Amino acid sequence: MAKTQTRYVCQKCATVHAKWAGKCDGCGEWNTLSEDTAAAATPGGLKGAAKAGSRKLELVDLSGTSTTAPRRQSGIAEFDRVCGGGLVPGAALLVGGDPGIGKSTLLLQIAAKISKGARALYITGEEAIDQIRMRADRLGLADAPVQLATATSIRDILSTLDGAAGTDEAPDFVVIDSIQTMFVDNIESAPGTVTQVRASAQEMVRYAKRRGVTVVLVGHVTKEGQIAGPRVLEHVVDTVLYFEGERGHQFRILRSVKNRYGPTDEIGVFEMTDSGLMEVQNPSALFLSDRDGSEAVSGACVFAGIEGTRPMLVEIQALVAPSSFAAPRRAVVGWDSARLSMLLAALEARCGVAFAGRDVYLNVAGGLRIAEPAADLAVAAALLSALTDEPLPHDMVVFGEVGLSGEIRAVSQMGTRLKEAQKLGFTRAIVPPLKARKGSGKRAGPAGMDTAELRRLEKLVARFGVEDDANAAKQAAE
C-alpha cells in the first residue's frame, strides 16, 4: 500500500511545495499555501505501473466515420452563437462571472428550454430545491420538466448519473452549480481548494466524455475577474464562457474565451428583465437606443466594431476638462487605458494637439468592453470633438487603427462594418483607405454612403480645425 506524504499547495496557482512558506514561489502571493495529502509514487515508476495492471490501447484511423450526435440547440440563439452553433454531446463547458450577474438564471432558462426535447438535470450545491423553484416561478418556468437535485459529493452525483445510463432516466444535459462547492471524498482537502476543484472537474469531464452528456460547470471568480481555482480547470474543459456586465446596467455580455468546437471571439448579448435574461437580436440598435440624433453633442462618436462574426455599433463618449491638479487624470471605462495613453501621445507628438493640463474621461456606452485596435480612430475623433466642443455629425461612423507614427491602418471586414452602419441609417463614415472591388475598380464601401478615407491622423485633426501648437508658437515668434 502506497504511503501518503504531506505537501502544501498554493490556492492561486497550484504550485506544490514540500514545506509551508509564507510566500508562494510560483505566483508570489502571500498566505495561499494549504496543507494537502497525496499518495507517494509507485516504487517501480512507469515500468512498475505497467506490470501492475495495464491494457492495450485501441487505435483507430483518423479517416473513420464520426459517431457523435449532431449539435443540440439550446433554444436561446445568443447562447448557441457563443457555443459555435449549439451544444456538442459529450462537451464540458465552464461558465464564470461575478456574483449576481445572472449565471444561475441563464442556465436555468437553458435547462428549461432543453427539457422540452431532452432530459435536463440541474444539480446545485449552493441552494435548496425550494429556492430554485422560487426562481423558476419568477421566471415563468415552473412547468418545465427539469430534474432538480441538491448535492455536493461527486461520488453521489456520479453514482446517480451512471445508474441512470442506458435508461429513460439518463440525462442529456447536466448543470453543476457550482464546481467550487463539490468535493471528492477520498481527498482530505476542503471544498473549493485547488485539489478539490481540479479533481471534481476532472471527474465530471470524464463522465461527459464517457456517456456523451453535455455538462455545464459554473465557476466562481476572484476579485480580479478570473475563474477561481487552478488554471488547469480551464484547460480540461472544452469551452470557457465569461458572463460580463455592470451590476447597475441591464445589458449582459456572454463572451467565449476558449472553444474547441467554435470561434473564441464570439459574444452573446442579453438584457436583464423582471422575467429573466432576454436575448438581444440586434445589439447595435439597442446600444444606440438612447442616442438622440436630433441634438448633436460634442465628445460622442459612433464606432463600427466587430465582435466575433457580428458587426456591432456602439457609442464612444469622451470628456476633456481643465485639470486642477499637477498630474491630469485619465479615466477609462470599457477600453484599454494603456491604449488611450498611446493615442494621446500620438496626437501630441505627431499632430501637436496638447492634452497637458486637461483631464480626459473616456466611456463606452452600454457597458460593453472593446478590445480591438479598430476603435483607435473613433476614440481620437471623440477626443478631438470634446476638446474643440465641435460635435460630429449624428449620421457618421468612424473606425480605423492608429499607428505610433500617425498613420491610419486598415482593419478587417471594413465592408461588413459599413453595411451594418448603413442598415441603421448612417450615411457618412471616416475610414482607412478602402480596397477596390475586383474587376470593378470601385471602392469596397456600400453604394449611397459617403466615406472619407484618411491615411494620416493629421487629416482628422484638420477636420476639427485644431491648430498645431508648435506652428502657432513659431508664427507668433516670427
MARKOLGU-745703 format. One record per atom (N, C-alpha, C, O): residue in one letter; y, x, z. Coordinates in steps of 0.05 Angstrom, whole numbers, plus 5000, padded with zeros to 4 digits. Layout:
# residues N
AYXZ...
This chain:
# residues 478
M497650175000M500050005000M502550185000M502750365016A504450124982A506850294979A508550265004A508950045014K509750485013K511550475035K514250385026K515050425003T515750265045T518450185039T520350395049T519850535069Q522550425035Q524550615042Q527250475043Q527750285028T529050565061T531650445065T533650585046T533650825044R535250425034R537350525017R539850355020R539750145033Y542050445009Y544650295011Y545650254983Y545950444968V546249994977V547049924950V549949824951V550649664969C551549914932C554349824930C554449534919C553149474899Q555949364932Q556049084924Q557949044901Q558248824890K559349254892K561149234869K559949334844K560149204823C558649574845C557649704820C554649754821C553549854802A553249674843A550349704846A549449994847A547050044841T551150184853T550350454856T548650494882T549450384903V546450634880V544650664902V545250924917V545451134904H545450914943H546051144960H543651184979H542550994989A543051434985A540851495003A541651445032A539951375048K544251475038K545151415065K547851275064K549151275043W548651155086W551150995086W553551175085W553551395096A555551085071A558151225069A560351015068A559850795059G562651095075G564950905075G565950845047G566850625042K565651035029K566651015001K564351044982K562651224985C564250864962C562250884941C562851104922C565151124913D560851264915D561251484896D561351394868D562351534850G560451144862G560351044835G562950924826G564050994805C564150744843C566550604835C568950674852C571250594845G568550814874G570750894891G571750684910G573750724924E570350454912E571150244931E570250314959E568250454963W571750204978W571150255006W569650025019W570149795012N567850085038N566349885054N564849685036N564949445042T563549785016T562049604998T559049664999T557549534985L558149855015L555349925016L553849745036L554749695058S551549635027S549949455043S547149565044S546049655024E545849545067E543149645070E541149475055E541449225054D539249605042D537249465026D534649615029D534549845037T532449475023T529849595024T528549584997T528949384983A527049784990A525749794964A523049934967A522750114984A521149854951A518549974952A518650244939A519950294919A517250434951A517150704940A515650704914A514050534908A516250914897A515050924871A512050984874A511151094894T510450894854T507550944853T507051244853T508251384837P505251354870P504851644872P504151764845P504951994839G502651624828G501851734803G503851714781G503251794758G506151604786G508151564765G507151364744G505551184751L508151394720L507351214698L504351234692L503051034685K503351474694K500551514688K498751364708K496851234700G499551374734G498051234754G498350934750G496350784755A500650844743A501050554739A499350454715A498350234716A499150614695A497450534672A494550504680A493150324670K493650684697K490850664706K490450424724K488350294723A492450354740A492150144759A491649874745A489949724753G493149814725G492849564711G494849534689G497249504695S494049544665S495849524642S494449374620S491949354619R496049274601R494849134579R496149234553R498449324553K494749204532K495649304506K497649094495K497148854496L499949204485L501949024474L501048904448L499649044432E501848664443E501248524418E503548574399E505748474403L503048724378L505148794358L505148604335L502948524325V507448514327V507748324305V509748434285V511248614291D509548324261D511348414239D514048284241D514248044250L516148424234L518848314234L519048094213L520647914217S517648114192S517847914170S516347654175S516247484158G515247624199G513747384205G515547134207G517947164209T514346904207T515846654209T516646594238T514946624256S519146524242S520046464269S519046194278S518946004263T518246184304T517145934315T519245804334T518645604347T521645914335T523745804352T524745544341T525245514317A525145344359A526245084350A529145114342A530445304351P530144934326P532944954318P534844914342P534044824363R537344984337R539344954359R539544664367R539344474350R540044624392R540444354403R543444304408R544744464421Q544444084397Q547244024401Q547643904429Q546143734438S549744004442S550343914469S551843644470S551943514491G552943564448G554543314447G557443364452G559043184449I558243614458I561043694462I561643904441I560644134443A563143834421A563544014398A564844274405A564044484394E566744274424E568044524431E566144714445E566244964441F564344614461F562344784474F560344894454F559645124455D559544734435D557744824414D559045034397D557745224388R561645014392R563045214376R563045484390R562545684377V563545484416V563545734431V560745864432V560546104431C558745694433C555945794434C554945884407C552745994405G556445844386G555545934360G554245714343G552945774323G554645464350G553545244334G551645074350G550444884338G551245124375G549344964391G547845144410G548145384411L546045014426L544545154446L541845254434L540445094421V541245504439V538745614428V536545584449V536945664472P534245464442P532045444461P531145724471P530845904455G530745754497G529946004509G532246184515G531846414523A534746104510A537146274516A538046234544A537746014556A539246444555A540446444582A543446484579A544246684568L544946294590L547846304589L549046344617L547946244636L551146494618L552546544643L555446444640L556846534622V556246264657V558946144656V560446224682V559546164704G562646364679G564246444701G567146334699G568046264678G568446324722G571146224723G572146204751G570646224770D574846174754D576046144781D575045904795D574145714782P575245894822P574445654837P576145424829P578645444827G574945194825G576344944818G577244924790G578844744783I576445104772I577345104745I575944884729I577044794708G573544794738G572144584724G569444664713G568344524695K568144874723K565544964713K563444744718K562044664700S563244654743S561144454750S561744194736S559844054728T564244124733T564843874718T563943884689T562743694679L564544104676L563744134648L560744134645L559744004627L559344284662L556444294659L555044034666L553043964654L556243884684L555143614690L555543434666L553743264660Q557743454653Q558243294629Q556343374606Q555243204592I555843634603I554043724582I551143634588I549743544570A550343654614A547643564621A547343264616A545243174607A549443104621A549342814616A549042764586A547642574579K550442914569K550242874540K547442954530K546342804514I546343174540I543743264531I541543084540I539543044526S541842964563S539742794575S539242544558S537242404562K541042474539K540542244522K538242294502K537042104493G537742544495G535642604476G533642804486G531742864472A534042914510A532243114521A532343094552A533942944562R530743254565R530743254594R532543474605R532243704598A534443394622A536343584633A536043584664A535643374676L536143824675L535743864704L538144014715L538844224704Y539343914736Y541744034748Y540944114777Y540543944794I540744374782I539944484808I542444614821I543644794809T543144534845T545444634858T544744754885T542944654899G546044964892G545645084918G548145074935G548345184957E550244934925E552844914938E553444634947E555044604966E552244434935E552944154942E550543994948E548244074943A550943764961A548843574966A548543384942A550343364925I546243254941I545743064919I547942844918I548842774897D548642744942D550642524942D553342624932D554842464920Q554042874937Q556542974927Q556542994897Q558642934884I554343064885I554143074856I554342784845I555542744824R553142604858R553242324849R556142214851R556942054834M557642304871M560442214873M562042324849M563642174838R561542574841R562942684818R562042534793R563742474776A559542474791A558542324767A559842054765A560441954743D560141914788D561541654788D564441684778D565341514763R565741894788R568541924779R568741984750R570741914737L566742124739L566842194710L565641984692L565542004668G564541764704G563341554689G560541624678G559741534657L559141804693L556441894684L554241804703L552141924703A554741604719A552841524739A550241424726A548141444739D550241324702D547841214689D546341424673D544341354661A547341674672A546041874656A543341954669A543241994693P541141984654P538542054665P538242344670P536342474660V540042464686V539942744693V538342774720V538942634739Q536442954720Q534943014744Q536543204762Q537543414753L536743144788L538343304807L536443424828L534343314835A537243664838A535743794859A537643974874A539444094862T537044004900T538544194917T536644404927T534744334941A537044654919A535144864926A536645134924A538445164908T535645324939T536745604938T534545804934T535046044930S531945724937S529745914935S528745924906S527945714895I528846154894I527846184867I524846124865I523946024845R523346194886R520446134886R519945834884R518245744869D521445674900D521145384899D521945274871D520645094861I524145384861I525145284835I523145334813I522445164797L522145584811L520245654790L517645514794L516345444774S516745474818S514345324823S514545034812S512644934800T516844914817T517244644807T517344634776T516144464763L518844824765L519244824736L516644894721L515944774701D515145094731D512545174719D510544954722D508744914705G510644804745G508744594749G509144364730G507244214724A511544324720A512144114701A511744194672A512044034654A511144454667A510844554640A508544414626A506344384638G508844334601G506744204586G506443914591G504743784580T508143794608T508043514614T510643384604T512443514594D510843114608D513242974601D515543034619D517842974613E514943154643E517043224662E518243494657E520143574671A517343644637A518343904631A521243894622A521843744603P523044044634P525944034626P526444194600P524944384594D528444114586D529444264563D531944414568D532744594553F533344334589F536044444595F536244454626F536044254639V536744694637V536844734666V539544874673V540345064660V540844764693V543344874703V542844974731V541844824748I543645224737I543445344764I546245384774I547745554763D547145244794D549845254804D549745314834D549245134850S550245564842S550845794825S548746014831S547245984850I548846224815I546846434818I547346594843I545446724854Q549846594854Q550346744878Q549246614903Q549046734924T548346354901T547146224924T544146234925T542846154944M542946344903M540046354901M538946614914M540446814916F536446604922F535246844934F532246854928F530946644924V531247094927V528347144924V527247224951V528247414963D525247084961D524347114988D523047374995D522747445018N522147534975N520947784981N522948014982N522148254984I525447944981I527648144984I529148075009I529947845013E529648275026E530748225052E533848195051E534948115072S535148255029S538048225028S538947935029S537347755023A541447895037A542547625039A543247525011A543747684993P543247255007P544047144982P546947224975P548647234992G547347284949G549947374940G550247674938G552147764925T548447824949T548548114947T547648204919T546548044904V548148454913V547448554886V544548524880V543748444859T542848594900T539948584895T539048304891T537448254873Q539948114907Q539147844904Q540047714878Q538647574865V542547764871V543647654846V542147754822V541447604804R541648014822R540148134800R537348024798R536447954776A535948014820A533147924820A533047624813A531247544797S534747464823S534747174817S535347124788S534046964775A537347274777A537947234749A535647324731A535147194711Q534447544737Q532247644721Q529847444721Q528547404701E529347324744E527147124745E527746884728E526046774714M530246784729M530946554713M531046614683M530246444667V531946854676V531946934648V529046954638V528446874615R527247074655R524447094647R523146814643R521546784625Y523946634660Y522846354657Y523846234631Y522346104616A526446274624A527546154600A526146264575A525546114557K525546524574K524246644551K521246554550K520246504528R520046524573R517246454573R516746164565R514746104551R518445984573R518045694569R519745584546R519345354538G521645744535G523345644514G525345434523G526045254508V526245464548V528145274560V530945404561V531145644568T533045254555T535745354557T536645344586T536545134598V537345574597V538145594625V541145684626V541945874613V542745534641V545545604645V545945684674V545345524692L547045924679L547546024705L550546014710L552146114694V551445904732V554245904740V554746144758V553246194777G556746304751G557346544766G560146534779G562046444766H560246624804H562846654817H564346894806H563147074794V566946894810V568647114800V570047244824V570547114844T570747494821T572247634841T575247584837T576047434819K576847694855K579747654853K580947784828K583147714819E579547974816E580448094791E579647924767E580447984744G578047714771G577247534749G574647614736G573747474717Q573247814747Q570647894736Q568447744751Q568747674774I566147704737I563947564750I562847734773I562247974769A562547614796A561647754820A558747844816A557147704803G558048064828G555348164826G555148404809G557248514800P552748504803P552448744787P553148694757P552848464748R553948894744R554548874715R552148804699R552248694677V549748874710V547348824695V546848524692V545348434675L548148364709L547948074706L548847974679L547747794667E550948094668E552048024642E550348144620E550448054597H548748344626H547048474606H544448324601H543448304579V543348204622V540748074620V540947804607V538947714595V543247674608V543447404595V544247444566V544947654557D543947224551D544447224522D547347174516D548447274496T548647004532T551346914526T552946924552T552046824573V555447024551V557247024574V559746874566V561146944547L560346664581L562746504576L564546514600L563646504623Y567146534595Y569146524616Y570846274613Y571746214591F571246134635F572845894636F575645974647F575846054670E577645954630E580346044638E582245804638E581745594628G584545854651G586645654652G588245664678G587245754698E590745584676E592445574700E591645324717E591145114706R591645364743R590845144761R592744904759R591944674761G595344954754G597244744752G597644644724G599544484719H596044734705H596344644677H593844494669H591644544679Q594144304650Q591944134643Q590044254623Q587844154618F590844474610F589144604589F587144794602F587744934621R584744794591R582644984599R581545114574R581044984553I581045374575I580045534553I577345634560I577045774580L575345574544L572645684547L572345904526L572245854502R572146154536R572146384518R569446524519R568346574540S568446604496S565946754493S566547044492S568047144475V565347204511V565647494512V563147634504V563147874499K560847494503K558347604494K556647374483K556447164496N555447424460N553847214448N551847344429N552747454408R549347334435R547347454417R546747274394R545447364375Y547647034394Y546946834373Y549446724360Y549346514347G551746854363G554146754350G556446944354G556147164365P558946864346P561247034348P562047074377P561546904394T563347304383T564147374410T567047334415T568047394437D568547234396D571447194399D572246904396D574546844390E570346714399E570846434395E571846314421E571046404443I573446104419I574445964443I574145664439I574045564416G573945514461G573945224461G576145134479G576545244500V577644934470V579944834485V579244554497V578344384483F579844524522F579344274536F581844194551F583544364557E582043944557E584243834573E583143694597E581443524595M584143764621M583243644645M584643384650M587043364651T583043164652T584042904656T582742774681T581042904694D583442534688D582242394710D579242334706D577742314725S578442314681S575642254675S574142504666S572042484653G575042744674G573642994668G575043154646G577343114640L573543344635L574543514614L574143394587L571943324579M576343364572M576243244546M576743464525M578543624528E575143474505E575443684484E577843624467E578543394462V579143844459V581643824442V580843894414V580144124408Q581043704396Q580243754368Q582243914353Q581544074335N584843874359N586944024345N588744164365N590844054373P587944404374P589444534395P592344604387P594144594404S592744664361S595444734353S597444514357S599644554368A596644264350A598444034354A598943984384A601143904392L596944034401L597243984429L598944194442L600644134459F598644454434F600344664446F603244634438F605044724452L603744504415L606444474405L607544194411L609644114401S606044034426S606843754430S609443724446S610943534441D610043914464D612543904479D614844044465D617044054476R614444134441R616544274427R618344064413R617343904397D620844074419D622743884407D624044014382D625744194385G623243914359G624244034335G627143954328G628444084312S628143744340S630843654334S632943834347S635243844337E632343964368E634244134382E633144424383E631244484397A634444604369A633644874367A634545024393A636744994402V632745184404V633245334428V632745624423V630745704410S634545794432S634246084427S631946184445S631446084466G630646394435G628546524450G625846394446G623846484459A625546204428A622946064423A622146124395A623646104376C619546204392C618446274366C615546174364C614046204383V614846054342V612145954338V610446174325V611146274304F608246244337F606446444327F603946324316F602646154329A603146404292A600746314279A598546514284A598546724271G596746454303G594646644310G591946554301G591646334290I589946714307I587146664300I585546704326I585646924337E584146504334E582346534357E579446474347E578646254342G577946694344G575246674332G575446604303G576446774287T574546374295T574646284267T576746064263T576945954241R578246004284R580145784283R583045874284R583746034301P584745784265P587545844267P588845674288P588145444291M590745794303M591945654325M594845724327M595545964326L596645524329L599445574332L600345524360L599745324372V601745714371V602845694398V605745784398V606645924380E607145704419E609945774421E610246004441E609246004463I611746214432I612346444449I615246414458I617046384441Q615746424484Q618346394495Q619346654508Q617846784522A621846724503A622946974514A625646904526A627146724517L626347054547L628947024560L629947304567L628547464580V632347364558V633647614563V636147564579V637947424570A636347674604A638547614622A639547874634A638048064637P642147894640P643248134653P641848184680P641348004695S641248434685S639848514709S641848604730S643748744725S641248524755S642948614778S641648854792S642648934813F639448954781F638049184794F638249424776F638849414752A637749654788A637849904773A635549914752A635950014730A633249814760A630949804742A630549524733A629749354749P631149454708P630849184698P627949084700P626049244699R627648824704R624948714708R623748634681R625148544663R621048674679R619548584655R617248414665R615348514677A617448154660A615447964670A614047834645A615447734627V611447844645V609847744622V607747554632V606347614651V607447324618V605247134624V603947064597V605146964579G601347124596G599847064572G599747274550G598647234529W600847504556W600847724536W600647984551W600847994576D600148204537D599748464549D602448594555D604148624538S602848654581S605348764589S605849044578S608149114572A603649194574A603949464562A604849444533A606449604523R603949234519R604749204491R607649114489R609049184470L608648964509L611448884510L613149134513L615249164500S612449314531S613949564535S614049734509S616049844502M611749744495M611649884470M613549764449M614949904435L613549494448L615249354428L618249394435L619849434417L618949384461L621749434469L622649714462L624849754453A620749904465A621450184458A621850214428A623550354419A620150074412A620450094383A623149964374A624450064356L623849744386L626449614379L628749794386L630749794371E628549934408E630850104416E630950364401E633050454392A628550494397A628550754384A628850734353A630250894341R627650534341R627750504311R630050334301R630950364279C630850134317C632849944308C635449954323C637349824316G635550114345G638050134360G638749894377G641049864385V636749714382V637249484399V636649554428V634349614434A638649554444A638349644472A637749404490A639149204490F635649444506F635049244527F635449354555F634649234575A636749594556A637249714582A639349544597A641249454585G638849504623G640649344639G640149044636G641748884646R637948964623R637348684619R634448624628R632648784622D634148414642D631448314650D630248174626D631548024611V627648214621V626148094599V623847934610V622248034625Y623747684603Y621647504611Y620247394586Y621647304567L617647394586L616047304563L613847124572L612547184592N613546904558N611546704565N610246584540N611546534520V607546544542V606146404521V605646114531V604246074551A606945924518A606845644527A604045534525A602545594507G603245364544G600645234544G598545364560G596345264562G599045594572G597045734588G595145904573G593146004584L595545934547L593746094530L594346384533L596746464535R592346554533R592746844533R592146964506R590046914494I594147104495I593947214468I593347514470I594647654485A591347604455A590647894456A590848024429A590648274427E591247884407E591248014380E593948134374E596048024382P593948364360P596448504354P598248354335P600648414332A597248144322A598947994303A601247854316A603047754302A601247834343A603447704357A605947884360A607947794370D605748134352D608048324356D610548224343D612648224356L610348144318L612848064304L613947804315L616447774316A612247614324A613247374336A614647424363A616747304369V613547614379V614847684404V617547824398V619547764412A617647994378A620148124371A622247924362A624647944370A621447724347A623347514338A624347354362A626647284363A622547294381A623447144404A625347304421A627247194432L624847564424L626647734440L629347764427L631447744441L629447794401L631947814387L633547554388L635947554390S632047334386S633347074388S634547024415S636746924417A633047114436A634147074463A636547264468A638347194482L636447504457L638547704461L641147614448L643247644459T640947504423T643347424408T644047134413T646147044403D642346984427D642846704432D642946544405D644446354402E641446644385E641346514359E638546394355E636546544353P638346134354P635646004351P634346064324P635746094304L631746074325L630246084300L629945804288L629945614303P629645774262P629245514250P626745384262P624645514266H626845124268H624644984281H622244964263H620044914274D622444994237D620244974218D619245244209D618245264186M619545454225M618745724217M616545834236M616745794260V614645964224V612546114240V612846404233V613846484212V611946574252V612146864250V609546994259V608346904279F608647194244F606347354253F606447624238F607447644216G605247824251G605148094239G604848304261G605848254284E603648524255E603348744274E605548944270E606249014247V606749044292V608949234290V607849514299V606649534321G608349714283G607549984290G609750134305G612050034306L609050364316L611050514331L613250634314L615350694324S612650664288S614750764270S616550544259S618350604243G616050294268G617650074259G616649924235G617849734226E614350014224E613249874201E611749614210E610849594233I611649424192I610249164198I607749174182I607749184157R605449154196R602849184184R601648904178R602248714192A599948894158A598648654151A596448594172A595348774184V595848334175V593748244194V591748084178V592148024155S589548024191S587347884178S587947584175S589447464190Q586747464154Q586847174149Q589647064148Q590246864161M591447204134M594147114132M594346844117M596046674125G592746804097G592746554082G591946314100G593046104098T589946364117T589046144135T591146074155T591545834161R592646274165R594746224184R596946054171R597945864183L597746124147L599845974133L599045694126L600645504127K596545654119K595545384112K595545204137K596244964135E594845314160E594845154185E597745084192E598344864201A599645274188A602445214194A603545004175A605044834184Q602845024150Q603744824131Q602644544137Q604044344133K600144534147K598944284154K600444144177K600443894178L601644294194L603044184217L606044154212L607544104230G606944184187G609644124179G611544364178G613944324174F610544604180F612244844179F612644914149F610644924134T615044984142T615745034113T616645324109T616845404086R617145474130R618145744127R616545934145R615345854165A616346184137A614846384152A615946664147A616846724125I615846824168I616447104167I613747254171I612547234192V612947404150V610247514150V610347804139V612347884127P608247954143P607948214129P607648174099P607247944091P607748384083P607348354054P604648224048P602548324057L604648014032L602247874025L600948004000L602348113983K598247983999K596848083976K596847873954K596747633959A596847963929A596847783906A594047663902A592047803907R593847413893R591347293887R590147433862R591547513844K587447453862K586147583840K586447423814K585947183813G587347553793G587647433767G590047263762G590747203740S591547193784S593847013780S596447163782S598447083771G596447393797G598947533800G600847413820G602947523825K600047183833K601747053852K600947133880K598647223885R602747103899R602247163926R600246973939R599846753929A599047063961A596846913973A597846683991A596246534001G600446653994G601546444010G601146173997G600946153972P601045954013P600645684001P603145593985P605345683991A602645433965A604845333948A606645153965A605744993982G609245163960G611144993973G612045104000G613444964015M611345354007M612145474032M613745724027M612945894012D616145734039D617945954036D617146184055D617346154079T616246404044T615346624060T617146864056T617646944033A618146974078A619747214077A618047454085A617147464108E617547634067E615747854072E617448094080E619148184066L616748194104L618248424115L616348664118L614048644126R617448894110R615949144113R616849314136R615249474147R619349284145R620349434167R621549254188R622549034182L621449344213L622549194235L625549174234L626748984244E626849364221E629749354218E630649114202E632849004206K628949014183K629748784167K629848534185K631548354181L628048514205L628148294223L630648304241L631848094246V631348544250V633748574266V636248494250V638048374261A636248564224A638548504207A638848204204A641148104200R636748044205R636847754201R638347624225R639547414222F638347754248F639747654271F642547774275F643947694293G643247954257G645948074258G646348254282G648648284292V644148374292V644448554315V645448824305V644248944287E647648924315E648849174306E647449404319E646949404344D646949604304D645749854315D647749984334D649950054326D646950014359D648750134379D649550424372D651850494376A647750574360A648350844353A650450854330A652351014332N650150684310N652050674288N654750574297N656850664288A654650374316A657250264326A658750484341A661250504339A657350644357A658650854372A659751074353A661951174358K658351124332K659251334313K661751234298K663651384294Q661750974290Q664050864276Q666450854294Q668750904285A666050794320A668250784338A669451064343A671951094346A667751274343A668751544346A670351634322A672351784325E669551544299E671051624274E673651484273E675151524254
